Protein backbone atom coordinates (compact mmCIF):
# COMPACT_ATOMS: atom_id res chain seq x y z
CA UNK A 1 0.00 0.00 0.00
CA UNK A 2 1.44 3.36 -0.95
CA UNK A 3 2.18 5.64 1.99
CA UNK A 4 -0.35 8.41 2.52
CA UNK A 5 -2.99 6.73 0.35
CA UNK A 6 -6.26 5.85 2.12
CA UNK A 7 -7.33 2.23 2.24
CA UNK A 8 -10.14 1.53 -0.25
CA UNK A 9 -13.56 0.53 1.03
CA UNK A 10 -13.65 -2.61 -1.09
CA UNK A 11 -12.14 -4.40 -4.07
CA UNK A 12 -13.04 -4.73 -7.73
CA UNK A 13 -11.44 -7.70 -9.49
CA UNK A 14 -11.37 -7.54 -13.28
CA UNK A 15 -10.74 -11.12 -14.29
CA UNK A 16 -9.81 -11.40 -17.96
CA UNK A 17 -11.74 -14.22 -19.63
CA UNK A 18 -9.87 -17.49 -19.21
CA UNK A 19 -7.56 -16.09 -16.51
CA UNK A 20 -8.79 -18.09 -13.50
CA UNK A 21 -11.35 -15.73 -11.96
CA UNK A 22 -13.62 -18.55 -10.78
CA UNK A 23 -10.70 -20.21 -8.99
CA UNK A 24 -9.71 -16.99 -7.20
CA UNK A 25 -13.29 -16.25 -6.17
CA UNK A 26 -13.77 -19.81 -4.89
CA UNK A 27 -10.63 -19.42 -2.74
CA UNK A 28 -11.72 -16.01 -1.38
CA UNK A 29 -15.24 -17.29 -0.70
CA UNK A 30 -13.83 -20.12 1.41
CA UNK A 31 -11.55 -17.80 3.32
CA UNK A 32 -14.38 -15.43 4.23
CA UNK A 33 -17.27 -17.88 4.51
CA UNK A 34 -19.50 -16.68 7.35
CA UNK A 35 -17.43 -13.55 7.89
CA UNK A 36 -19.35 -10.62 9.39
CA UNK A 37 -17.55 -7.91 7.40
CA UNK A 38 -16.07 -9.31 4.17
CA UNK A 39 -18.48 -10.34 1.41
CA UNK A 40 -17.35 -11.96 -1.87
CA UNK A 41 -19.75 -11.03 -4.68
CA UNK A 42 -19.95 -12.28 -8.29
CA UNK A 43 -20.72 -9.05 -10.15
CA UNK A 44 -20.01 -5.36 -9.67
CA UNK A 45 -21.96 -2.80 -7.62
CA UNK A 46 -24.82 -1.01 -9.30
CA UNK A 47 -23.52 2.08 -11.10
CA UNK A 48 -23.79 5.17 -8.92
CA UNK A 49 -24.29 3.31 -5.63
CA UNK A 50 -20.63 3.15 -4.56
CA UNK A 51 -19.06 0.11 -2.96
CA UNK A 52 -19.98 -1.44 0.37
CA UNK A 53 -17.18 -1.63 2.97
CA UNK A 54 -15.47 -5.01 2.88
CA UNK A 55 -17.04 -6.09 -0.41
CA UNK A 56 -14.93 -8.02 -2.95
CA UNK A 57 -16.59 -7.76 -6.36
CA UNK A 58 -15.48 -9.64 -9.46
CA UNK A 59 -16.45 -10.15 -13.09
CA UNK A 60 -15.20 -9.16 -16.55
CA UNK A 61 -14.67 -5.56 -17.67
CA UNK A 62 -14.19 -4.02 -21.10
CA UNK A 63 -13.54 -0.48 -22.33
CA UNK A 64 -16.13 -0.80 -25.09
CA UNK A 65 -19.62 -2.30 -25.23
CA UNK A 66 -19.12 -6.06 -25.14
CA UNK A 67 -21.47 -8.93 -24.24
CA UNK A 68 -20.84 -10.55 -20.84
CA UNK A 69 -18.59 -7.62 -19.83
CA UNK A 70 -19.20 -4.64 -17.57
CA UNK A 71 -18.39 -1.15 -18.82
CA UNK A 72 -15.10 -0.10 -17.25
CA UNK A 73 -15.86 3.61 -17.69
CA UNK A 74 -18.83 3.25 -15.32
CA UNK A 75 -16.42 2.30 -12.53
CA UNK A 76 -13.36 4.36 -13.40
CA UNK A 77 -14.22 7.18 -11.01
CA UNK A 78 -14.82 4.75 -8.14
CA UNK A 79 -11.36 3.29 -8.72
CA UNK A 80 -9.46 6.52 -9.35
CA UNK A 81 -10.97 8.23 -6.28
CA UNK A 82 -9.56 5.39 -4.21
CA UNK A 83 -12.90 4.03 -3.02
CA UNK A 84 -12.27 0.66 -4.66
CA UNK A 85 -8.99 -1.18 -5.08
CA UNK A 86 -8.61 -2.52 -8.62
CA UNK A 87 -7.13 -5.95 -9.29
CA UNK A 88 -6.39 -7.08 -12.83
CA UNK A 89 -6.20 -10.87 -13.04
CA UNK A 90 -4.50 -12.00 -16.24
CA UNK A 91 -2.74 -14.96 -17.84
CA UNK A 92 -0.54 -15.83 -20.79
CA UNK A 93 -2.77 -14.51 -23.62
CA UNK A 94 -2.31 -17.74 -25.59
CA UNK A 95 -3.51 -19.86 -22.67
CA UNK A 96 -6.47 -17.50 -22.21
CA UNK A 97 -7.57 -18.06 -25.80
CA UNK A 98 -7.25 -21.84 -25.46
CA UNK A 99 -9.25 -21.70 -22.22
CA UNK A 100 -12.00 -19.61 -23.83
CA UNK A 101 -12.28 -22.19 -26.61
CA UNK A 102 -12.65 -25.07 -24.14
CA UNK A 103 -15.25 -23.14 -22.16
CA UNK A 104 -17.34 -22.03 -25.12
CA UNK A 105 -17.10 -25.19 -27.21
CA UNK A 106 -17.18 -27.96 -24.60
CA UNK A 107 -17.66 -26.99 -20.96
CA UNK A 108 -20.88 -25.01 -21.43
CA UNK A 109 -22.60 -27.49 -23.75
CA UNK A 110 -26.29 -27.63 -22.97
CA UNK A 111 -26.34 -24.28 -21.16
CA UNK A 112 -28.96 -22.00 -22.69
CA UNK A 113 -26.89 -18.85 -22.17
CA UNK A 114 -24.22 -20.22 -24.52
CA UNK A 115 -26.48 -21.86 -27.09
CA UNK A 116 -25.82 -19.18 -29.73
CA UNK A 117 -22.06 -19.51 -29.18
CA UNK A 118 -22.22 -23.28 -29.67
CA UNK A 119 -23.97 -22.85 -33.00
CA UNK A 120 -20.91 -21.01 -34.32
CA UNK A 121 -18.78 -24.13 -34.11
CA UNK A 122 -19.46 -26.75 -36.76
CA UNK A 123 -19.63 -30.26 -35.31
CA UNK A 124 -16.84 -31.50 -37.54
CA UNK A 125 -14.74 -28.35 -37.12
CA UNK A 126 -11.25 -28.83 -35.70
CA UNK A 127 -10.22 -26.93 -32.58
CA UNK A 128 -7.65 -25.11 -34.68
CA UNK A 129 -10.34 -23.83 -37.07
CA UNK A 130 -12.46 -22.83 -34.08
CA UNK A 131 -9.55 -20.87 -32.63
CA UNK A 132 -9.08 -18.97 -35.89
CA UNK A 133 -12.82 -18.21 -35.89
CA UNK A 134 -12.55 -16.81 -32.34
CA UNK A 135 -9.49 -14.73 -33.22
CA UNK A 136 -11.03 -13.17 -36.34
CA UNK A 137 -14.69 -12.82 -35.37
CA UNK A 138 -15.09 -13.49 -31.67
CA UNK A 139 -18.11 -15.66 -30.92
CA UNK A 140 -20.51 -12.76 -31.58
CA UNK A 141 -22.24 -13.63 -28.30
CA UNK A 142 -19.97 -13.01 -25.33
CA UNK A 143 -16.43 -12.74 -26.66
CA UNK A 144 -15.15 -9.83 -28.75
CA UNK A 145 -12.72 -10.10 -31.66
CA UNK A 146 -9.27 -10.99 -30.36
CA UNK A 147 -7.68 -7.73 -31.52
CA UNK A 148 -10.17 -5.85 -29.31
CA UNK A 149 -9.63 -8.28 -26.44
CA UNK A 150 -5.86 -7.80 -26.80
CA UNK A 151 -6.24 -4.01 -26.67
CA UNK A 152 -8.12 -4.32 -23.40
CA UNK A 153 -5.52 -6.68 -21.94
CA UNK A 154 -2.76 -4.25 -22.84
CA UNK A 155 -4.69 -1.31 -21.37
CA UNK A 156 -5.46 -2.94 -18.02
CA UNK A 157 -1.95 -4.36 -17.77
CA UNK A 158 -0.58 -0.81 -18.09
CA UNK A 159 -3.31 0.94 -16.08
CA UNK A 160 -1.66 2.86 -13.25
CA UNK A 161 -4.28 1.79 -10.70
CA UNK A 162 -4.02 -1.93 -11.45
CA UNK A 163 -2.77 -4.37 -8.89
CA UNK A 164 -1.46 -7.06 -11.21
CA UNK A 165 -2.07 -10.69 -10.36
CA UNK A 166 -1.32 -13.49 -12.81
CA UNK A 167 -2.86 -16.92 -13.15
CA UNK A 168 0.66 -18.32 -13.09
CA UNK A 169 1.26 -16.80 -9.65
CA UNK A 170 -1.96 -18.43 -8.42
CA UNK A 171 -0.82 -21.77 -9.84
CA UNK A 172 2.77 -21.79 -8.61
CA UNK A 173 2.42 -19.83 -5.37
CA UNK A 174 -1.26 -19.72 -4.39
CA UNK A 175 -0.79 -19.14 -0.66
CA UNK A 176 1.67 -16.31 -1.04
CA UNK A 177 -0.16 -14.55 -3.90
CA UNK A 178 -3.59 -14.65 -2.20
CA UNK A 179 -2.19 -13.65 1.19
CA UNK A 180 -0.18 -10.76 -0.28
CA UNK A 181 -3.24 -9.52 -2.17
CA UNK A 182 -5.35 -9.39 0.97
CA UNK A 183 -2.64 -7.85 3.14
CA UNK A 184 -1.95 -5.17 0.52
CA UNK A 185 -5.53 -3.95 0.72
CA UNK A 186 -5.84 -4.29 4.48
CA UNK A 187 -8.22 -7.25 4.60
CA UNK A 188 -8.23 -9.48 7.69
CA UNK A 189 -6.02 -12.48 7.05
CA UNK A 190 -6.17 -15.78 8.89
CA UNK A 191 -3.15 -17.63 7.54
CA UNK A 192 -4.59 -21.05 8.37
CA UNK A 193 -7.80 -20.31 6.47
CA UNK A 194 -5.83 -19.07 3.48
CA UNK A 195 -3.72 -22.25 3.47
CA UNK A 196 -6.82 -24.46 3.79
CA UNK A 197 -8.68 -22.61 1.03
CA UNK A 198 -5.91 -22.86 -1.56
CA UNK A 199 -5.45 -26.54 -0.71
CA UNK A 200 -9.16 -27.40 -0.96
CA UNK A 201 -10.21 -25.55 -4.11
CA UNK A 202 -9.66 -27.58 -7.27
CA UNK A 203 -8.07 -25.63 -10.11
CA UNK A 204 -8.39 -26.55 -13.76
CA UNK A 205 -6.13 -25.24 -16.48
CA UNK A 206 -2.38 -25.42 -16.77
CA UNK A 207 0.50 -23.23 -17.82
CA UNK A 208 1.55 -23.62 -21.44
CA UNK A 209 -1.48 -25.67 -22.45
CA UNK A 210 -1.93 -23.57 -25.60
CA UNK A 211 0.78 -25.65 -27.29
CA UNK A 212 -1.51 -28.66 -27.33
CA UNK A 213 -4.22 -26.71 -29.21
CA UNK A 214 -2.46 -24.21 -31.49
CA UNK A 215 -1.05 -25.06 -34.88
CA UNK A 216 1.10 -22.87 -37.14
CA UNK A 217 -1.90 -21.20 -38.75
CA UNK A 218 -3.36 -20.34 -35.34
CA UNK A 219 0.01 -18.92 -34.27
CA UNK A 220 0.14 -16.70 -37.36
CA UNK A 221 -3.45 -15.47 -36.97
CA UNK A 222 -2.89 -14.88 -33.26
CA UNK A 223 0.23 -12.77 -33.89
CA UNK A 224 -1.58 -10.64 -36.47
CA UNK A 225 -4.41 -9.92 -34.03
CA UNK A 226 -2.40 -9.59 -30.81
CA UNK A 227 0.67 -7.71 -32.08
CA UNK A 228 3.35 -7.59 -29.41
CA UNK A 229 0.97 -8.48 -26.58
CA UNK A 230 2.74 -11.67 -25.49
CA UNK A 231 6.13 -10.00 -25.09
CA UNK A 232 4.53 -6.80 -23.73
CA UNK A 233 3.03 -8.86 -20.90
CA UNK A 234 6.46 -10.47 -20.38
CA UNK A 235 5.58 -14.03 -21.41
CA UNK A 236 8.16 -13.92 -24.19
CA UNK A 237 11.27 -11.82 -24.78
CA UNK A 238 10.09 -10.88 -28.29
CA UNK A 239 7.59 -11.99 -30.93
CA UNK A 240 9.80 -14.66 -32.53
CA UNK A 241 8.12 -17.38 -30.47
CA UNK A 242 6.60 -20.35 -32.28
CA UNK A 243 5.34 -23.86 -31.64
CA UNK A 244 8.80 -25.25 -32.29
CA UNK A 245 10.96 -22.81 -30.36
CA UNK A 246 10.12 -21.52 -26.91
CA UNK A 247 10.96 -17.81 -26.93
CA UNK A 248 13.55 -18.42 -29.62
CA UNK A 249 15.91 -18.77 -26.68
CA UNK A 250 18.76 -21.30 -26.65
CA UNK A 251 18.43 -21.69 -22.88
CA UNK A 252 14.81 -22.71 -23.27
CA UNK A 253 15.83 -25.62 -25.48
CA UNK A 254 18.71 -26.79 -23.35
CA UNK A 255 18.78 -30.45 -22.44
CA UNK A 256 17.30 -31.58 -19.15
CA UNK A 257 20.58 -31.67 -17.24
CA UNK A 258 21.38 -28.07 -18.11
CA UNK A 259 17.84 -27.01 -17.21
CA UNK A 260 18.15 -28.57 -13.76
CA UNK A 261 21.52 -26.88 -13.29
CA UNK A 262 19.97 -23.52 -14.18
CA UNK A 263 17.17 -24.05 -11.65
CA UNK A 264 19.72 -24.90 -8.96
CA UNK A 265 21.63 -21.73 -9.80
CA UNK A 266 18.46 -19.68 -9.43
CA UNK A 267 17.88 -21.11 -5.96
CA UNK A 268 21.41 -20.08 -5.01
CA UNK A 269 21.26 -16.62 -6.60
CA UNK A 270 17.70 -15.53 -5.80
CA UNK A 271 16.84 -17.51 -2.66
CA UNK A 272 20.33 -17.60 -1.11
CA UNK A 273 20.41 -21.27 -0.23
CA UNK A 274 21.44 -24.64 -1.66
CA UNK A 275 18.32 -26.57 -2.69
CA UNK A 276 17.86 -30.30 -2.22
CA UNK A 277 17.22 -32.42 -5.29
CA UNK A 278 13.47 -32.73 -4.64
CA UNK A 279 13.07 -28.94 -4.59
CA UNK A 280 14.78 -28.61 -7.95
CA UNK A 281 12.61 -31.33 -9.46
CA UNK A 282 9.43 -29.78 -8.04
CA UNK A 283 10.17 -26.47 -9.77
CA UNK A 284 11.07 -28.28 -12.98
CA UNK A 285 7.76 -30.20 -12.98
CA UNK A 286 5.76 -27.06 -12.20
CA UNK A 287 7.17 -25.31 -15.25
CA UNK A 288 7.18 -28.25 -17.62
CA UNK A 289 6.92 -26.89 -21.16
CA UNK A 290 7.74 -23.32 -20.14
CA UNK A 291 10.94 -21.53 -21.05
CA UNK A 292 13.72 -20.98 -18.53
CA UNK A 293 12.94 -17.24 -18.63
CA UNK A 294 9.47 -17.97 -17.22
CA UNK A 295 11.14 -19.90 -14.39
CA UNK A 296 13.49 -16.98 -13.78
CA UNK A 297 10.57 -14.54 -13.56
CA UNK A 298 8.93 -16.75 -10.95
CA UNK A 299 12.12 -16.79 -8.86
CA UNK A 300 12.31 -13.00 -9.13
CA UNK A 301 8.77 -12.66 -7.80
CA UNK A 302 9.25 -15.24 -5.06
CA UNK A 303 12.40 -13.53 -3.83
CA UNK A 304 10.72 -10.11 -3.82
CA UNK A 305 13.17 -8.68 -6.34
CA UNK A 306 10.62 -8.16 -9.10
CA UNK A 307 8.71 -5.00 -8.16
CA UNK A 308 7.40 -4.12 -11.63
CA UNK A 309 4.95 -4.43 -13.25
CA UNK A 310 2.95 -5.30 -10.12
CA UNK A 311 1.86 -1.82 -9.11
CA UNK A 312 0.41 -1.56 -5.62
CA UNK A 313 -2.44 0.85 -5.03
C-alpha positions in Angstrom: 0.0 0.0 0.0 1.4 3.4 -1.0 2.2 5.6 2.0 -0.3 8.4 2.5 -3.0 6.7 0.4 -6.3 5.9 2.1 -7.3 2.2 2.2 -10.1 1.5 -0.3 -13.6 0.5 1.0 -13.6 -2.6 -1.1 -12.1 -4.4 -4.1 -13.0 -4.7 -7.7 -11.4 -7.7 -9.5 -11.4 -7.5 -13.3 -10.7 -11.1 -14.3 -9.8 -11.4 -18.0 -11.7 -14.2 -19.6 -9.9 -17.5 -19.2 -7.6 -16.1 -16.5 -8.8 -18.1 -13.5 -11.4 -15.7 -12.0 -13.6 -18.5 -10.8 -10.7 -20.2 -9.0 -9.7 -17.0 -7.2 -13.3 -16.2 -6.2 -13.8 -19.8 -4.9 -10.6 -19.4 -2.7 -11.7 -16.0 -1.4 -15.2 -17.3 -0.7 -13.8 -20.1 1.4 -11.5 -17.8 3.3 -14.4 -15.4 4.2 -17.3 -17.9 4.5 -19.5 -16.7 7.4 -17.4 -13.5 7.9 -19.3 -10.6 9.4 -17.5 -7.9 7.4 -16.1 -9.3 4.2 -18.5 -10.3 1.4 -17.3 -12.0 -1.9 -19.7 -11.0 -4.7 -20.0 -12.3 -8.3 -20.7 -9.0 -10.1 -20.0 -5.4 -9.7 -22.0 -2.8 -7.6 -24.8 -1.0 -9.3 -23.5 2.1 -11.1 -23.8 5.2 -8.9 -24.3 3.3 -5.6 -20.6 3.2 -4.6 -19.1 0.1 -3.0 -20.0 -1.4 0.4 -17.2 -1.6 3.0 -15.5 -5.0 2.9 -17.0 -6.1 -0.4 -14.9 -8.0 -2.9 -16.6 -7.8 -6.4 -15.5 -9.6 -9.5 -16.5 -10.2 -13.1 -15.2 -9.2 -16.5 -14.7 -5.6 -17.7 -14.2 -4.0 -21.1 -13.5 -0.5 -22.3 -16.1 -0.8 -25.1 -19.6 -2.3 -25.2 -19.1 -6.1 -25.1 -21.5 -8.9 -24.2 -20.8 -10.5 -20.8 -18.6 -7.6 -19.8 -19.2 -4.6 -17.6 -18.4 -1.1 -18.8 -15.1 -0.1 -17.2 -15.9 3.6 -17.7 -18.8 3.3 -15.3 -16.4 2.3 -12.5 -13.4 4.4 -13.4 -14.2 7.2 -11.0 -14.8 4.8 -8.1 -11.4 3.3 -8.7 -9.5 6.5 -9.4 -11.0 8.2 -6.3 -9.6 5.4 -4.2 -12.9 4.0 -3.0 -12.3 0.7 -4.7 -9.0 -1.2 -5.1 -8.6 -2.5 -8.6 -7.1 -6.0 -9.3 -6.4 -7.1 -12.8 -6.2 -10.9 -13.0 -4.5 -12.0 -16.2 -2.7 -15.0 -17.8 -0.5 -15.8 -20.8 -2.8 -14.5 -23.6 -2.3 -17.7 -25.6 -3.5 -19.9 -22.7 -6.5 -17.5 -22.2 -7.6 -18.1 -25.8 -7.2 -21.8 -25.5 -9.3 -21.7 -22.2 -12.0 -19.6 -23.8 -12.3 -22.2 -26.6 -12.6 -25.1 -24.1 -15.2 -23.1 -22.2 -17.3 -22.0 -25.1 -17.1 -25.2 -27.2 -17.2 -28.0 -24.6 -17.7 -27.0 -21.0 -20.9 -25.0 -21.4 -22.6 -27.5 -23.7 -26.3 -27.6 -23.0 -26.3 -24.3 -21.2 -29.0 -22.0 -22.7 -26.9 -18.8 -22.2 -24.2 -20.2 -24.5 -26.5 -21.9 -27.1 -25.8 -19.2 -29.7 -22.1 -19.5 -29.2 -22.2 -23.3 -29.7 -24.0 -22.8 -33.0 -20.9 -21.0 -34.3 -18.8 -24.1 -34.1 -19.5 -26.7 -36.8 -19.6 -30.3 -35.3 -16.8 -31.5 -37.5 -14.7 -28.4 -37.1 -11.3 -28.8 -35.7 -10.2 -26.9 -32.6 -7.6 -25.1 -34.7 -10.3 -23.8 -37.1 -12.5 -22.8 -34.1 -9.5 -20.9 -32.6 -9.1 -19.0 -35.9 -12.8 -18.2 -35.9 -12.6 -16.8 -32.3 -9.5 -14.7 -33.2 -11.0 -13.2 -36.3 -14.7 -12.8 -35.4 -15.1 -13.5 -31.7 -18.1 -15.7 -30.9 -20.5 -12.8 -31.6 -22.2 -13.6 -28.3 -20.0 -13.0 -25.3 -16.4 -12.7 -26.7 -15.2 -9.8 -28.8 -12.7 -10.1 -31.7 -9.3 -11.0 -30.4 -7.7 -7.7 -31.5 -10.2 -5.9 -29.3 -9.6 -8.3 -26.4 -5.9 -7.8 -26.8 -6.2 -4.0 -26.7 -8.1 -4.3 -23.4 -5.5 -6.7 -21.9 -2.8 -4.3 -22.8 -4.7 -1.3 -21.4 -5.5 -2.9 -18.0 -2.0 -4.4 -17.8 -0.6 -0.8 -18.1 -3.3 0.9 -16.1 -1.7 2.9 -13.3 -4.3 1.8 -10.7 -4.0 -1.9 -11.5 -2.8 -4.4 -8.9 -1.5 -7.1 -11.2 -2.1 -10.7 -10.4 -1.3 -13.5 -12.8 -2.9 -16.9 -13.1 0.7 -18.3 -13.1 1.3 -16.8 -9.6 -2.0 -18.4 -8.4 -0.8 -21.8 -9.8 2.8 -21.8 -8.6 2.4 -19.8 -5.4 -1.3 -19.7 -4.4 -0.8 -19.1 -0.7 1.7 -16.3 -1.0 -0.2 -14.6 -3.9 -3.6 -14.7 -2.2 -2.2 -13.7 1.2 -0.2 -10.8 -0.3 -3.2 -9.5 -2.2 -5.4 -9.4 1.0 -2.6 -7.8 3.1 -2.0 -5.2 0.5 -5.5 -3.9 0.7 -5.8 -4.3 4.5 -8.2 -7.3 4.6 -8.2 -9.5 7.7 -6.0 -12.5 7.0 -6.2 -15.8 8.9 -3.1 -17.6 7.5 -4.6 -21.0 8.4 -7.8 -20.3 6.5 -5.8 -19.1 3.5 -3.7 -22.3 3.5 -6.8 -24.5 3.8 -8.7 -22.6 1.0 -5.9 -22.9 -1.6 -5.4 -26.5 -0.7 -9.2 -27.4 -1.0 -10.2 -25.5 -4.1 -9.7 -27.6 -7.3 -8.1 -25.6 -10.1 -8.4 -26.5 -13.8 -6.1 -25.2 -16.5 -2.4 -25.4 -16.8 0.5 -23.2 -17.8 1.6 -23.6 -21.4 -1.5 -25.7 -22.4 -1.9 -23.6 -25.6 0.8 -25.6 -27.3 -1.5 -28.7 -27.3 -4.2 -26.7 -29.2 -2.5 -24.2 -31.5 -1.0 -25.1 -34.9 1.1 -22.9 -37.1 -1.9 -21.2 -38.7 -3.4 -20.3 -35.3 0.0 -18.9 -34.3 0.1 -16.7 -37.4 -3.4 -15.5 -37.0 -2.9 -14.9 -33.3 0.2 -12.8 -33.9 -1.6 -10.6 -36.5 -4.4 -9.9 -34.0 -2.4 -9.6 -30.8 0.7 -7.7 -32.1 3.4 -7.6 -29.4 1.0 -8.5 -26.6 2.7 -11.7 -25.5 6.1 -10.0 -25.1 4.5 -6.8 -23.7 3.0 -8.9 -20.9 6.5 -10.5 -20.4 5.6 -14.0 -21.4 8.2 -13.9 -24.2 11.3 -11.8 -24.8 10.1 -10.9 -28.3 7.6 -12.0 -30.9 9.8 -14.7 -32.5 8.1 -17.4 -30.5 6.6 -20.4 -32.3 5.3 -23.9 -31.6 8.8 -25.3 -32.3 11.0 -22.8 -30.4 10.1 -21.5 -26.9 11.0 -17.8 -26.9 13.6 -18.4 -29.6 15.9 -18.8 -26.7 18.8 -21.3 -26.7 18.4 -21.7 -22.9 14.8 -22.7 -23.3 15.8 -25.6 -25.5 18.7 -26.8 -23.3 18.8 -30.4 -22.4 17.3 -31.6 -19.2 20.6 -31.7 -17.2 21.4 -28.1 -18.1 17.8 -27.0 -17.2 18.2 -28.6 -13.8 21.5 -26.9 -13.3 20.0 -23.5 -14.2 17.2 -24.0 -11.7 19.7 -24.9 -9.0 21.6 -21.7 -9.8 18.5 -19.7 -9.4 17.9 -21.1 -6.0 21.4 -20.1 -5.0 21.3 -16.6 -6.6 17.7 -15.5 -5.8 16.8 -17.5 -2.7 20.3 -17.6 -1.1 20.4 -21.3 -0.2 21.4 -24.6 -1.7 18.3 -26.6 -2.7 17.9 -30.3 -2.2 17.2 -32.4 -5.3 13.5 -32.7 -4.6 13.1 -28.9 -4.6 14.8 -28.6 -8.0 12.6 -31.3 -9.5 9.4 -29.8 -8.0 10.2 -26.5 -9.8 11.1 -28.3 -13.0 7.8 -30.2 -13.0 5.8 -27.1 -12.2 7.2 -25.3 -15.2 7.2 -28.2 -17.6 6.9 -26.9 -21.2 7.7 -23.3 -20.1 10.9 -21.5 -21.0 13.7 -21.0 -18.5 12.9 -17.2 -18.6 9.5 -18.0 -17.2 11.1 -19.9 -14.4 13.5 -17.0 -13.8 10.6 -14.5 -13.6 8.9 -16.7 -10.9 12.1 -16.8 -8.9 12.3 -13.0 -9.1 8.8 -12.7 -7.8 9.3 -15.2 -5.1 12.4 -13.5 -3.8 10.7 -10.1 -3.8 13.2 -8.7 -6.3 10.6 -8.2 -9.1 8.7 -5.0 -8.2 7.4 -4.1 -11.6 4.9 -4.4 -13.2 2.9 -5.3 -10.1 1.9 -1.8 -9.1 0.4 -1.6 -5.6 -2.4 0.8 -5.0 
